[in-house]
Amino acid sequence: MEIKRTEKSTFEPPKKTESVESKSPKFEGKLRAAGADVPSPTSPAVSALKSRFSKSDLEDSAKLDSILNSAVRELMVDQLPQAQQLGEADKQFLTNWMLKDPLILGRLMNLLKNILD
């Protein structure tokens, strides 16, 4: 079966060729604000982790659980303003829950590989 076209296409691409970079960045402030949640390499929590652990410790399975538990607790749970109201048992539950999430675990491992010496 053959399809017969009766009309020619009238679509013509726009002739205006402004570069994207010349426009003002509308979302630049929002992107900076979203990146503010990442702990800086000089934050006290990062410094504490760096003083206790090294990159070679990540390869020791006995130490890895302790490193991950400390990192989640110190970098994430203890830094959340909402977690300040939680009791110790709830904070530990949140820490364990976050450690079971493969996405959080993968990103945490990448972070630790980058910040530990």
VOPAGU-2260 file (C-alpha; in pm, 1 decimal, decimal comma):
REM VOPAGU-2260
SITE   aa  ch    i         X         Y         Z
SITE  MET   A    0       0,0       0,0       0,0
SITE  GLU   A    1     140,5     335,7    -100,4
SITE  ILE   A    2      58,0     662,3      68,8
SITE  LYS   A    3       6,8     949,2    -169,6
SITE  ARG   A    4      81,5    1293,3     -40,8
SITE  THR   A    5    -135,1    1566,3    -175,4
SITE  GLU   A    6      32,5    1874,9     -29,4
SITE  LYS   A    7     390,0    1983,3      13,3
SITE  SER   A    8     512,1    2047,2     363,1
SITE  THR   A    9     503,0    2415,8     450,4
SITE  PHE   A   10     727,0    2389,1     757,1
SITE  GLU   A   11    1031,6    2611,8     744,8
SITE  PRO   A   12    1276,9    2634,1    1032,9
SITE  PRO   A   13    1311,9    2977,0    1195,0
SITE  LYS   A   14    1586,1    3193,7    1051,3
SITE  LYS   A   15    1668,6    3347,8    1387,8
SITE  THR   A   16    1994,4    3193,2    1512,9
SITE  GLU   A   17    2059,0    3355,3    1851,1
SITE  SER   A   18    2285,8    3156,4    2075,4
SITE  VAL   A   19    2143,1    3016,8    2395,9
SITE  GLU   A   20    2423,7    3168,2    2601,4
SITE  SER   A   21    2322,0    3522,7    2508,3
SITE  LYS   A   22    1996,1    3495,5    2702,0
SITE  SER   A   23    1985,0    3578,7    3069,8
SITE  PRO   A   24    1993,1    3272,3    3297,9
SITE  LYS   A   25    1649,2    3249,3    3457,5
SITE  PHE   A   26    1719,6    2951,3    3682,0
SITE  GLU   A   27    2077,0    3021,3    3785,6
SITE  GLY   A   28    1979,8    3130,4    4137,2
SITE  LYS   A   29    1765,1    2820,9    4188,4
SITE  LEU   A   30    2049,2    2593,1    4078,2
SITE  ARG   A   31    2288,0    2757,4    4321,3
SITE  ALA   A   32    2034,9    2724,5    4602,8
SITE  ALA   A   33    1981,5    2355,5    4526,4
SITE  GLY   A   34    2356,0    2291,2    4540,1
SITE  ALA   A   35    2382,7    2456,1    4881,7
SITE  ASP   A   36    2264,1    2134,3    5051,0
SITE  VAL   A   37    2588,2    1953,3    4964,5
SITE  PRO   A   38    2835,1    1956,2    5253,3
SITE  SER   A   39    3141,2    2162,5    5174,8
SITE  PRO   A   40    3480,2    1990,3    5190,0
SITE  THR   A   41    3571,5    2212,9    5484,7
SITE  SER   A   42    3257,5    2157,8    5694,3
SITE  PRO   A   43    3314,4    2028,4    6048,5
SITE  ALA   A   44    3134,9    1699,0    5969,0
SITE  VAL   A   45    3360,4    1633,1    5668,1
SITE  SER   A   46    3670,3    1725,5    5866,3
SITE  ALA   A   47    3568,8    1483,3    6142,7
SITE  LEU   A   48    3522,6    1199,6    5893,1
SITE  LYS   A   49    3856,1    1277,0    5726,0
SITE  SER   A   50    4033,8    1270,6    6060,2
SITE  ARG   A   51    3896,1     927,0    6151,6
SITE  PHE   A   52    3894,6     743,5    5817,9
SITE  SER   A   53    4104,6     713,3    5503,3
SITE  LYS   A   54    4030,6     604,7    5147,5
SITE  SER   A   55    4195,5     266,0    5212,6
SITE  ASP   A   56    3941,2     204,8    5492,3
SITE  LEU   A   57    3666,3     195,7    5227,6
SITE  GLU   A   58    3811,8    -129,4    5095,9
SITE  ASP   A   59    3807,4    -298,6    5437,3
SITE  SER   A   60    3464,2    -460,4    5471,5
SITE  ALA   A   61    3489,2    -461,5    5851,4
SITE  LYS   A   62    3536,3     -83,4    5863,5
SITE  LEU   A   63    3303,7       0,0    5571,7
SITE  ASP   A   64    2982,3     -44,0    5773,2
SITE  SER   A   65    3113,9     183,6    6045,5
SITE  ILE   A   66    3225,0     446,9    5792,0
SITE  LEU   A   67    2890,1     443,8    5611,7
SITE  ASN   A   68    2693,1     458,5    5935,1
SITE  SER   A   69    2902,4     750,6    6061,3
SITE  ALA   A   70    2882,8     932,6    5728,4
SITE  VAL   A   71    2504,6     905,7    5700,2
SITE  ARG   A   72    2458,5    1010,3    6058,9
SITE  GLU   A   73    2705,4    1299,7    6060,5
SITE  LEU   A   74    2662,2    1434,0    5706,7
SITE  MET   A   75    2290,2    1386,3    5662,4
SITE  VAL   A   76    2080,2    1306,5    5968,9
SITE  ASP   A   77    2255,2    1534,6    6218,4
SITE  GLN   A   78    2259,7    1821,4    5964,8
SITE  LEU   A   79    1886,2    1813,3    5889,9
SITE  PRO   A   80    1694,0    2081,2    6079,8
SITE  GLN   A   81    1390,0    1851,1    6087,2
SITE  ALA   A   82    1594,9    1578,3    6257,1
SITE  GLN   A   83    1675,3    1799,5    6555,7
SITE  GLN   A   84    1331,6    1717,4    6696,6
SITE  LEU   A   85    1375,6    1340,3    6658,9
SITE  GLY   A   86    1471,8    1114,2    6944,9
SITE  GLU   A   87    1783,0     897,6    6934,5
SITE  ALA   A   88    1588,0     583,3    6833,5
SITE  ASP   A   89    1420,6     771,2    6545,5
SITE  LYS   A   90    1753,2     907,7    6424,7
SITE  GLN   A   91    1899,4     557,3    6425,2
SITE  PHE   A   92    1594,2     427,0    6234,4
SITE  LEU   A   93    1637,4     704,2    5974,2
SITE  THR   A   94    2009,2     627,8    5944,9
SITE  ASN   A   95    1943,7     257,0    5889,5
SITE  TRP   A   96    1670,7     332,3    5636,8
SITE  MET   A   97    1900,7     563,3    5439,7
SITE  LEU   A   98    2176,3     299,5    5439,4
SITE  LYS   A   99    1938,5      49,7    5276,5
SITE  ASP   A  100    1860,2     283,7    4985,3
SITE  PRO   A  101    2090,2     191,9    4691,5
SITE  LEU   A  102    2079,0     542,6    4543,7
SITE  ILE   A  103    2184,4     709,5    4868,5
SITE  LEU   A  104    2447,1     442,7    4928,1
SITE  GLY   A  105    2596,2     484,1    4579,9
SITE  ARG   A  106    2615,6     862,0    4605,5
SITE  LEU   A  107    2758,0     841,1    4955,0
SITE  MET   A  108    3031,7     603,5    4837,7
SITE  ASN   A  109    3122,5     844,2    4556,1
SITE  LEU   A  110    3133,8    1134,0    4800,9
SITE  LEU   A  111    3353,6     940,0    5043,0
SITE  LYS   A  112    3593,1     837,6    4764,2
SITE  ASN   A  113    3628,3    1204,4    4670,6
SITE  ILE   A  114    3673,7    1355,1    5015,9
SITE  LEU   A  115    3884,0    1092,5    5195,1
SITE  ASP   A  116    4262,1    1095,6    5150,3
